Amino acid sequence: MENKKLKEYNITWERYEKALSKVLSNFANSGIETVTVEEIWVETSLPIDLILEILERNKLNYPEEIKEIKYKNEIIWSRNEK
């Protein structure tokens, strides 16, 4: 039964990664260089823990214009770290 539940809730990462990439592109097109997780949350309505998990997986293509992403005033991703 436990395995069946896990299969039912299988996450399609690509779908969420695409949504985050699109939102980051929109921020970049607006001239925004520093983005917060809270701003991403407002734009996507995805749970913050899911956003953090996707960012942690580091499989996104970040627009060149985005220099850093912050969460609770801490930098969690920076172009300089890459």
C-alpha positions in Angstrom: 0.0 0.0 0.0 2.8 2.4 0.9 4.5 2.0 -2.6 1.1 2.6 -4.3 0.7 5.9 -2.5 4.2 7.0 -3.5 3.5 6.2 -7.2 0.3 8.2 -7.1 2.2 11.3 -5.9 5.1 11.0 -8.4 6.3 14.5 -9.1 6.9 15.6 -12.6 9.9 17.8 -12.0 10.1 19.1 -15.6 6.7 20.7 -15.4 7.6 22.7 -12.3 11.1 23.5 -13.5 9.6 24.9 -16.7 7.2 27.0 -14.6 10.0 28.4 -12.5 12.2 29.1 -15.6 9.3 31.0 -17.2 8.8 33.2 -14.1 12.5 33.8 -13.8 12.6 34.9 -17.5 9.7 37.3 -16.8 11.6 38.8 -13.9 14.7 39.1 -16.1 12.7 40.7 -18.9 11.5 43.3 -16.4 15.1 44.2 -15.5 15.0 42.5 -12.1 18.4 41.1 -11.0 17.7 39.9 -7.5 14.6 37.7 -7.0 13.2 36.3 -3.8 11.5 33.0 -3.3 8.5 34.8 -2.0 8.2 36.7 -5.3 8.4 33.4 -7.2 5.7 32.0 -4.9 3.4 34.9 -5.6 3.9 34.5 -9.4 3.5 30.6 -9.4 1.4 29.8 -6.4 3.7 26.8 -5.9 4.4 25.8 -2.3 7.6 27.4 -1.0 9.1 24.1 0.0 8.6 22.8 -3.6 10.2 26.0 -5.0 13.2 25.5 -2.7 13.5 21.8 -3.7 13.5 22.7 -7.4 16.1 25.4 -6.9 18.2 23.0 -4.8 18.1 20.4 -7.7 19.9 23.1 -9.7 18.6 21.9 -13.1 17.2 25.2 -14.1 18.6 27.4 -16.9 18.8 30.8 -15.1 18.6 33.9 -17.3 21.8 35.9 -17.5 20.1 38.9 -16.1 19.3 37.1 -12.8 22.2 37.6 -10.5 20.9 36.0 -7.3 17.9 34.4 -5.6 17.2 35.1 -1.9 15.0 33.4 0.7 14.4 35.2 4.1 17.2 37.7 3.3 19.8 34.9 2.7 21.3 34.3 -0.8 20.4 30.7 -1.8 21.7 31.0 -5.4 24.1 33.4 -7.0 25.5 33.6 -10.5 29.0 34.0 -8.9 28.7 30.6 -7.2 28.2 28.8 -10.4 
